[in-house]
């Protein structure tokens, strides 16, 4: 099976503030094992034998004023190694006019989209955005809509409680494809948590320009659990359909608790009862189409 990894990171420790200095609490738990360089050569070793033939790099939170440096550095890695095949960079959608930032990125050949993390949670450890309602701000909506002029997508990262606003954002930007990160980051695994997440995902799926990644399902449980992965995959594909779901590894974050082969095997097992065309869509075709690979 041909595979495109639609979500991974490579990094140099000196360029990532959250990897420097004393250990700070993170959403994915202790990360001593990855508090170091993670070069493309190691990623290629990790995916060896997995069937991955292309990949997409997603921004890794360099200092905001280095947004172009990050994308340019990843482009230089691709120029030298042939990997990755697409870049999702960063731009700040809260400024009055994001176009100068987008213009600074448009000469980078592999640019495919932008991610700015909007996720906010009652638990401070799960909180990234300054407040829960960034997606509802008029300035943000105006700036995200600008991505359509550049032919770029928006990698959308929100929790279920924010999905009503996110759906309205998607509706207000019909020329932009929204790629929901990590199937909406299901954090509350109680019966009520699943129910709230499921209802919010259905609301978001009503917008035809929203697709979702099947990725990072170990974030809140800090392990590779095939049954957990299968449950989220089943529910997400039921809501969005196979034509709107795409696989991503979130490596090296998931490397904290598993290896690449075990991770992708869990996703393959989770989809083994599907039609061949649907599995190909999830693991390859959708990412190739959406990220223009």
TORTOR-848400 format. One record per residue (C-alpha): chain; residue number from 1; x, z, y; residue in three letters. Coordinates in nm, 4 decimals, always signed. Example, Ala and Ser with C-alpha at 12.3 -4.5 7.8 and 13.67 -1.06 7.14 Angstrom:
% residues 2
("A"; 1; (+1.2300; +0.7800; -0.4500); "ALA")
("A"; 2; (+1.3670; +0.7140; -0.1060); "SER")
//
This chain:
% residues 293
("A"; 1; (+0.0000; +0.0000; +0.0000); "UNK")
("A"; 2; (+0.1306; -0.0975; +0.3436); "UNK")
("A"; 3; (+0.1231; +0.1910; +0.5885); "UNK")
("A"; 4; (+0.1561; +0.2262; +0.9641); "UNK")
("A"; 5; (+0.2357; +0.5763; +1.0862); "UNK")
("A"; 6; (+0.0286; +0.5854; +1.4033); "UNK")
("A"; 7; (+0.1589; +0.9188; +1.5305); "UNK")
("A"; 8; (+0.5104; +1.0553; +1.5132); "UNK")
("A"; 9; (+0.7773; +1.1896; +1.7455); "UNK")
("A"; 10; (+1.1542; +1.1608; +1.7694); "UNK")
("A"; 11; (+1.3472; +1.3773; +2.0068); "UNK")
("A"; 12; (+1.6697; +1.5111; +2.1431); "UNK")
("A"; 13; (+1.6612; +1.8872; +2.1926); "UNK")
("A"; 14; (+1.8177; +1.8732; +2.5381); "UNK")
("A"; 15; (+1.5228; +1.6710; +2.6643); "UNK")
("A"; 16; (+1.2384; +1.8929; +2.5408); "UNK")
("A"; 17; (+1.1735; +2.2125; +2.7377); "UNK")
("A"; 18; (+0.9730; +2.3726; +2.4570); "UNK")
("A"; 19; (+1.2687; +2.3395; +2.2202); "UNK")
("A"; 20; (+1.5086; +2.5081; +2.4587); "UNK")
("A"; 21; (+1.5670; +2.8771; +2.5218); "UNK")
("A"; 22; (+1.4010; +3.1602; +2.3297); "UNK")
("A"; 23; (+1.1348; +3.0877; +2.0677); "UNK")
("A"; 24; (+0.7979; +3.0488; +2.2394); "UNK")
("A"; 25; (+0.4665; +3.0748; +2.0500); "UNK")
("A"; 26; (+0.3268; +2.7318; +1.9660); "UNK")
("A"; 27; (-0.0017; +2.6023; +1.8333); "UNK")
("A"; 28; (+0.1646; +2.5106; +1.5035); "UNK")
("A"; 29; (+0.3386; +2.8445; +1.4497); "UNK")
("A"; 30; (+0.7097; +2.9233; +1.4055); "UNK")
("A"; 31; (+0.9249; +2.6131; +1.4430); "UNK")
("A"; 32; (+1.2840; +2.7252; +1.3901); "UNK")
("A"; 33; (+1.3407; +2.4488; +1.1350); "UNK")
("A"; 34; (+1.2733; +2.1716; +1.3891); "UNK")
("A"; 35; (+1.4274; +2.3346; +1.6958); "UNK")
("A"; 36; (+1.6967; +2.0675; +1.6939); "UNK")
("A"; 37; (+1.7459; +1.6936; +1.7316); "UNK")
("A"; 38; (+1.5103; +1.4763; +1.5261); "UNK")
("A"; 39; (+1.6618; +1.1261; +1.5524); "UNK")
("A"; 40; (+1.5089; +0.8039; +1.4260); "UNK")
("A"; 41; (+1.7624; +0.7981; +1.1414); "UNK")
("A"; 42; (+1.6135; +1.1189; +1.0012); "UNK")
("A"; 43; (+1.2602; +0.9856; +1.0391); "UNK")
("A"; 44; (+1.3598; +0.6758; +0.8432); "UNK")
("A"; 45; (+1.5027; +0.8982; +0.5690); "UNK")
("A"; 46; (+1.1807; +1.0996; +0.5665); "UNK")
("A"; 47; (+0.9581; +0.7933; +0.5195); "UNK")
("A"; 48; (+1.1797; +0.6262; +0.2585); "UNK")
("A"; 49; (+0.9672; +0.5194; -0.0362); "UNK")
("A"; 50; (+0.6386; +0.6028; +0.1384); "UNK")
("A"; 51; (+0.5284; +0.2466; +0.2128); "UNK")
("A"; 52; (+0.5477; +0.2936; +0.5902); "UNK")
("A"; 53; (+0.6441; -0.0374; +0.7473); "UNK")
("A"; 54; (+0.5744; +0.0345; +1.1160); "UNK")
("A"; 55; (+0.5252; +0.3356; +1.3385); "UNK")
("A"; 56; (+0.4003; +0.4463; +1.6800); "UNK")
("A"; 57; (+0.5830; +0.7041; +1.8892); "UNK")
("A"; 58; (+0.3626; +0.9414; +2.0878); "UNK")
("A"; 59; (+0.5012; +1.1235; +2.3912); "UNK")
("A"; 60; (+0.6648; +1.4580; +2.3191); "UNK")
("A"; 61; (+0.6224; +1.6439; +2.6481); "UNK")
("A"; 62; (+0.9430; +1.5767; +2.8328); "UNK")
("A"; 63; (+0.9414; +1.7166; +3.1846); "UNK")
("A"; 64; (+0.6631; +1.5249; +3.3671); "UNK")
("A"; 65; (+0.9007; +1.3768; +3.6227); "UNK")
("A"; 66; (+1.0960; +1.2229; +3.3324); "UNK")
("A"; 67; (+0.7965; +1.0273; +3.2030); "UNK")
("A"; 68; (+0.9711; +0.6934; +3.2452); "UNK")
("A"; 69; (+1.3000; +0.8232; +3.1067); "UNK")
("A"; 70; (+1.1246; +0.9238; +2.7861); "UNK")
("A"; 71; (+0.9639; +0.5850; +2.7296); "UNK")
("A"; 72; (+1.2817; +0.3993; +2.8267); "UNK")
("A"; 73; (+1.4884; +0.6103; +2.5864); "UNK")
("A"; 74; (+1.2473; +0.5435; +2.2982); "UNK")
("A"; 75; (+1.2611; +0.1725; +2.3837); "UNK")
("A"; 76; (+1.6414; +0.1874; +2.3620); "UNK")
("A"; 77; (+1.6135; +0.3507; +2.0192); "UNK")
("A"; 78; (+1.3818; +0.0708; +1.9084); "UNK")
("A"; 79; (+1.6135; -0.1951; +2.0496); "UNK")
("A"; 80; (+1.8965; -0.0522; +1.8404); "UNK")
("A"; 81; (+1.7162; +0.0430; +1.5188); "UNK")
("A"; 82; (+1.3982; -0.1655; +1.5106); "UNK")
("A"; 83; (+1.1882; +0.1547; +1.5102); "UNK")
("A"; 84; (+0.9359; +0.2527; +1.6415); "UNK")
("A"; 85; (+0.7073; -0.0457; +1.7020); "UNK")
("A"; 86; (+0.4868; +0.0975; +1.9744); "UNK")
("A"; 87; (+0.5138; +0.3680; +2.2403); "UNK")
("A"; 88; (+0.2452; +0.5946; +2.3790); "UNK")
("A"; 89; (+0.3925; +0.7363; +2.6966); "UNK")
("A"; 90; (+0.2864; +0.9948; +2.9520); "UNK")
("A"; 91; (+0.1271; +0.9660; +3.2949); "UNK")
("A"; 92; (-0.0538; +1.2274; +3.4999); "UNK")
("A"; 93; (-0.4195; +1.1356; +3.5334); "UNK")
("A"; 94; (-0.4872; +1.4188; +3.7793); "UNK")
("A"; 95; (-0.2973; +1.2614; +4.0720); "UNK")
("A"; 96; (-0.4842; +1.0671; +4.3392); "UNK")
("A"; 97; (-0.3626; +0.7294; +4.2115); "UNK")
("A"; 98; (-0.1862; +0.6936; +3.8750); "UNK")
("A"; 99; (-0.0966; +0.3292; +3.9251); "UNK")
("A"; 100; (+0.2569; +0.3894; +4.0589); "UNK")
("A"; 101; (+0.3350; +0.5770; +3.7357); "UNK")
("A"; 102; (+0.1815; +0.3028; +3.5229); "UNK")
("A"; 103; (+0.3732; +0.0400; +3.7175); "UNK")
("A"; 104; (+0.6951; +0.2290; +3.6426); "UNK")
("A"; 105; (+0.6206; +0.1920; +3.2703); "UNK")
("A"; 106; (+0.4871; -0.1616; +3.2484); "UNK")
("A"; 107; (+0.8291; -0.3269; +3.2088); "UNK")
("A"; 108; (+0.8918; -0.1332; +2.8848); "UNK")
("A"; 109; (+0.8029; -0.3853; +2.6121); "UNK")
("A"; 110; (+0.6707; -0.1429; +2.3519); "UNK")
("A"; 111; (+0.4332; +0.0446; +2.5817); "UNK")
("A"; 112; (+0.0873; +0.0531; +2.4241); "UNK")
("A"; 113; (-0.0892; +0.3502; +2.5768); "UNK")
("A"; 114; (-0.0842; +0.6860; +2.7510); "UNK")
("A"; 115; (-0.1406; +1.0407; +2.6296); "UNK")
("A"; 116; (-0.2063; +1.3363; +2.8532); "UNK")
("A"; 117; (-0.3175; +1.6396; +2.6543); "UNK")
("A"; 118; (-0.6516; +1.7684; +2.7811); "UNK")
("A"; 119; (-0.7064; +2.0304; +2.5123); "UNK")
("A"; 120; (-0.8092; +2.3774; +2.6235); "UNK")
("A"; 121; (-0.9162; +2.6655; +2.3997); "UNK")
("A"; 122; (-1.0289; +3.0247; +2.4370); "UNK")
("A"; 123; (-0.7203; +3.1216; +2.2386); "UNK")
("A"; 124; (-0.4267; +3.1000; +2.4843); "UNK")
("A"; 125; (-0.1928; +2.9906; +2.2033); "UNK")
("A"; 126; (-0.4070; +2.6800; +2.1538); "UNK")
("A"; 127; (-0.4337; +2.6027; +2.5243); "UNK")
("A"; 128; (-0.2493; +2.3186; +2.6965); "UNK")
("A"; 129; (-0.4591; +2.1927; +2.9881); "UNK")
("A"; 130; (-0.5174; +2.4129; +3.2967); "UNK")
("A"; 131; (-0.8915; +2.4223; +3.2280); "UNK")
("A"; 132; (-1.1451; +2.2851; +2.9805); "UNK")
("A"; 133; (-1.3021; +2.0161; +3.1964); "UNK")
("A"; 134; (-1.0276; +1.7716; +3.2927); "UNK")
("A"; 135; (-1.2189; +1.4865; +3.1303); "UNK")
("A"; 136; (-1.5104; +1.5426; +3.3669); "UNK")
("A"; 137; (-1.3101; +1.5175; +3.6882); "UNK")
("A"; 138; (-1.3796; +1.2068; +3.8934); "UNK")
("A"; 139; (-1.0115; +1.1551; +3.9740); "UNK")
("A"; 140; (-0.9218; +1.1661; +3.6044); "UNK")
("A"; 141; (-1.1972; +0.9224; +3.5155); "UNK")
("A"; 142; (-1.0896; +0.6805; +3.7867); "UNK")
("A"; 143; (-0.7276; +0.6934; +3.6726); "UNK")
("A"; 144; (-0.8017; +0.6611; +3.3007); "UNK")
("A"; 145; (-1.0175; +0.3577; +3.3771); "UNK")
("A"; 146; (-0.7093; +0.1974; +3.5351); "UNK")
("A"; 147; (-0.5537; +0.1704; +3.1884); "UNK")
("A"; 148; (-0.7830; -0.1219; +3.1198); "UNK")
("A"; 149; (-0.5989; -0.3225; +3.3851); "UNK")
("A"; 150; (-0.2749; -0.2757; +3.1895); "UNK")
("A"; 151; (-0.4266; -0.3362; +2.8469); "UNK")
("A"; 152; (-0.3340; +0.0172; +2.7368); "UNK")
("A"; 153; (-0.5219; +0.2743; +2.5334); "UNK")
("A"; 154; (-0.5652; +0.6463; +2.5990); "UNK")
("A"; 155; (-0.4722; +0.8996; +2.3313); "UNK")
("A"; 156; (-0.7391; +1.1658; +2.3804); "UNK")
("A"; 157; (-0.6606; +1.5239; +2.2778); "UNK")
("A"; 158; (-0.9503; +1.7698; +2.3025); "UNK")
("A"; 159; (-1.1200; +2.0402; +2.0987); "UNK")
("A"; 160; (-1.4812; +2.0105; +1.9851); "UNK")
("A"; 161; (-1.6104; +2.2178; +2.2767); "UNK")
("A"; 162; (-1.4753; +1.9544; +2.5156); "UNK")
("A"; 163; (-1.6145; +1.6491; +2.3381); "UNK")
("A"; 164; (-1.9300; +1.6092; +2.5478); "UNK")
("A"; 165; (-1.7157; +1.5606; +2.8562); "UNK")
("A"; 166; (-1.4754; +1.3401; +2.6634); "UNK")
("A"; 167; (-1.7628; +1.1210; +2.5456); "UNK")
("A"; 168; (-1.8795; +1.0813; +2.9040); "UNK")
("A"; 169; (-1.5231; +0.9889; +3.0019); "UNK")
("A"; 170; (-1.5150; +0.7194; +2.7335); "UNK")
("A"; 171; (-1.8520; +0.5884; +2.8465); "UNK")
("A"; 172; (-1.7243; +0.5622; +3.2030); "UNK")
("A"; 173; (-1.4197; +0.3583; +3.0910); "UNK")
("A"; 174; (-1.5608; +0.0830; +2.8648); "UNK")
("A"; 175; (-1.2479; -0.1317; +2.8942); "UNK")
("A"; 176; (-1.0227; +0.1418; +2.7513); "UNK")
("A"; 177; (-0.9852; +0.2288; +2.3839); "UNK")
("A"; 178; (-0.9762; +0.6057; +2.3319); "UNK")
("A"; 179; (-0.7828; +0.7335; +2.0307); "UNK")
("A"; 180; (-0.8914; +1.0861; +1.9436); "UNK")
("A"; 181; (-0.5932; +1.2908; +1.8323); "UNK")
("A"; 182; (-0.5972; +1.4721; +1.5006); "UNK")
("A"; 183; (-0.9704; +1.4182; +1.4354); "UNK")
("A"; 184; (-1.0569; +1.6622; +1.7111); "UNK")
("A"; 185; (-0.8284; +1.9447; +1.5978); "UNK")
("A"; 186; (-1.0616; +2.1493; +1.3784); "UNK")
("A"; 187; (-0.9364; +2.5043; +1.4375); "UNK")
("A"; 188; (-1.2328; +2.7179; +1.3326); "UNK")
("A"; 189; (-1.2837; +2.6770; +0.9584); "UNK")
("A"; 190; (-1.5880; +2.9020; +0.9405); "UNK")
("A"; 191; (-1.9268; +2.7491; +0.8546); "UNK")
("A"; 192; (-2.0202; +2.7673; +1.2218); "UNK")
("A"; 193; (-1.6895; +2.6112; +1.3249); "UNK")
("A"; 194; (-1.7356; +2.3156; +1.0915); "UNK")
("A"; 195; (-2.0915; +2.2680; +1.2150); "UNK")
("A"; 196; (-1.9929; +2.2699; +1.5828); "UNK")
("A"; 197; (-1.7030; +2.0323; +1.5188); "UNK")
("A"; 198; (-1.9221; +1.7949; +1.3176); "UNK")
("A"; 199; (-2.1902; +1.7790; +1.5879); "UNK")
("A"; 200; (-1.9333; +1.7208; +1.8623); "UNK")
("A"; 201; (-1.7606; +1.4477; +1.6610); "UNK")
("A"; 202; (-2.0943; +1.2713; +1.6157); "UNK")
("A"; 203; (-2.1473; +1.2781; +1.9919); "UNK")
("A"; 204; (-1.8027; +1.1315; +2.0535); "UNK")
("A"; 205; (-1.8519; +0.8653; +1.7856); "UNK")
("A"; 206; (-2.1576; +0.7387; +1.9750); "UNK")
("A"; 207; (-1.9145; +0.5754; +2.2171); "UNK")
("A"; 208; (-1.7981; +0.2465; +2.0566); "UNK")
("A"; 209; (-1.4611; +0.2508; +2.2339); "UNK")
("A"; 210; (-1.3532; +0.5759; +2.0625); "UNK")
("A"; 211; (-1.1529; +0.5784; +1.7385); "UNK")
("A"; 212; (-0.9803; +0.8727; +1.5728); "UNK")
("A"; 213; (-0.6538; +0.9597; +1.4046); "UNK")
("A"; 214; (-0.6413; +1.1306; +1.0687); "UNK")
("A"; 215; (-0.3377; +1.3431; +1.1422); "UNK")
("A"; 216; (-0.1952; +1.6924; +1.1963); "UNK")
("A"; 217; (-0.4385; +1.8698; +0.9642); "UNK")
("A"; 218; (-0.1786; +2.1362; +0.8899); "UNK")
("A"; 219; (-0.1636; +2.2474; +1.2538); "UNK")
("A"; 220; (-0.3815; +2.5572; +1.2229); "UNK")
("A"; 221; (-0.3216; +2.6478; +0.8571); "UNK")
("A"; 222; (+0.0560; +2.5873; +0.8613); "UNK")
("A"; 223; (+0.0685; +2.4174; +0.5225); "UNK")
("A"; 224; (+0.0004; +2.0893; +0.3482); "UNK")
("A"; 225; (-0.3318; +2.1529; +0.1736); "UNK")
("A"; 226; (-0.4649; +1.8399; -0.0030); "UNK")
("A"; 227; (-0.8145; +1.9868; -0.0376); "UNK")
("A"; 228; (-0.8264; +2.0681; +0.3350); "UNK")
("A"; 229; (-0.7054; +1.7190; +0.4212); "UNK")
("A"; 230; (-0.9611; +1.5611; +0.1889); "UNK")
("A"; 231; (-1.2449; +1.7595; +0.3450); "UNK")
("A"; 232; (-1.1604; +1.6554; +0.7012); "UNK")
("A"; 233; (-1.0967; +1.2952; +0.5992); "UNK")
("A"; 234; (-1.4329; +1.2766; +0.4199); "UNK")
("A"; 235; (-1.6265; +1.4158; +0.7156); "UNK")
("A"; 236; (-1.4408; +1.2119; +0.9763); "UNK")
("A"; 237; (-1.4778; +0.8810; +0.7923); "UNK")
("A"; 238; (-1.8464; +0.9572; +0.7365); "UNK")
("A"; 239; (-1.8912; +1.0032; +1.1127); "UNK")
("A"; 240; (-1.6671; +0.7279; +1.2522); "UNK")
("A"; 241; (-1.6486; +0.4841; +0.9615); "UNK")
("A"; 242; (-1.3282; +0.3559; +0.8064); "UNK")
("A"; 243; (-1.2960; +0.0833; +1.0715); "UNK")
("A"; 244; (-1.2417; +0.3511; +1.3392); "UNK")
("A"; 245; (-0.9970; +0.5836; +1.1605); "UNK")
("A"; 246; (-0.6188; +0.5557; +1.1397); "UNK")
("A"; 247; (-0.3520; +0.7580; +0.9634); "UNK")
("A"; 248; (-0.0725; +0.9421; +1.1459); "UNK")
("A"; 249; (+0.1887; +1.1859; +1.0178); "UNK")
("A"; 250; (+0.2609; +1.3980; +1.3264); "UNK")
("A"; 251; (+0.6194; +1.4234; +1.2025); "UNK")
("A"; 252; (+0.8359; +1.6209; +1.2457); "UNK")
("A"; 253; (+0.5781; +1.8920; +1.3239); "UNK")
("A"; 254; (+0.4330; +1.8709; +0.9726); "UNK")
("A"; 255; (+0.7891; +1.8800; +0.8411); "UNK")
("A"; 256; (+0.7831; +2.2534; +0.9187); "UNK")
("A"; 257; (+0.5798; +2.3049; +0.6008); "UNK")
("A"; 258; (+0.6006; +1.9869; +0.3937); "UNK")
("A"; 259; (+0.7910; +1.6660; +0.3237); "UNK")
("A"; 260; (+0.6677; +1.3196; +0.4142); "UNK")
("A"; 261; (+0.6026; +1.2060; +0.0584); "UNK")
("A"; 262; (+0.3814; +1.5054; -0.0177); "UNK")
("A"; 263; (+0.1940; +1.4617; +0.3084); "UNK")
("A"; 264; (+0.1117; +1.0949; +0.2657); "UNK")
("A"; 265; (+0.0252; +1.1511; -0.1006); "UNK")
("A"; 266; (-0.2358; +1.4031; +0.0116); "UNK")
("A"; 267; (-0.3892; +1.1461; +0.2462); "UNK")
("A"; 268; (-0.3810; +0.8780; -0.0217); "UNK")
("A"; 269; (-0.5525; +1.1137; -0.2662); "UNK")
("A"; 270; (-0.8129; +1.1946; -0.0011); "UNK")
("A"; 271; (-0.9035; +0.8248; +0.0248); "UNK")
("A"; 272; (-0.8633; +0.7143; -0.3376); "UNK")
("A"; 273; (-1.2382; +0.6806; -0.3949); "UNK")
("A"; 274; (-1.2807; +0.4394; -0.1036); "UNK")
("A"; 275; (-1.2970; +0.0621; -0.1129); "UNK")
("A"; 276; (-0.9586; -0.1100; -0.0994); "UNK")
("A"; 277; (-1.0472; -0.2717; +0.2321); "UNK")
("A"; 278; (-1.1363; +0.0649; +0.3829); "UNK")
("A"; 279; (-0.8113; +0.2251; +0.2669); "UNK")
("A"; 280; (-0.6129; -0.0663; +0.4055); "UNK")
("A"; 281; (-0.7968; -0.0277; +0.7358); "UNK")
("A"; 282; (-0.7165; +0.3432; +0.7601); "UNK")
("A"; 283; (-0.3528; +0.3182; +0.6585); "UNK")
("A"; 284; (-0.2577; -0.0121; +0.8200); "UNK")
("A"; 285; (-0.5026; -0.2559; +0.9741); "UNK")
("A"; 286; (-0.6663; -0.0352; +1.2363); "UNK")
("A"; 287; (-0.3368; +0.0868; +1.3788); "UNK")
("A"; 288; (-0.2018; -0.2680; +1.3843); "UNK")
("A"; 289; (-0.5083; -0.3842; +1.5774); "UNK")
("A"; 290; (-0.5517; -0.0887; +1.8134); "UNK")
("A"; 291; (-0.1839; -0.0506; +1.9043); "UNK")
("A"; 292; (-0.1205; -0.4274; +1.8988); "UNK")
("A"; 293; (+0.1670; -0.4048; +1.6519); "UNK")
//
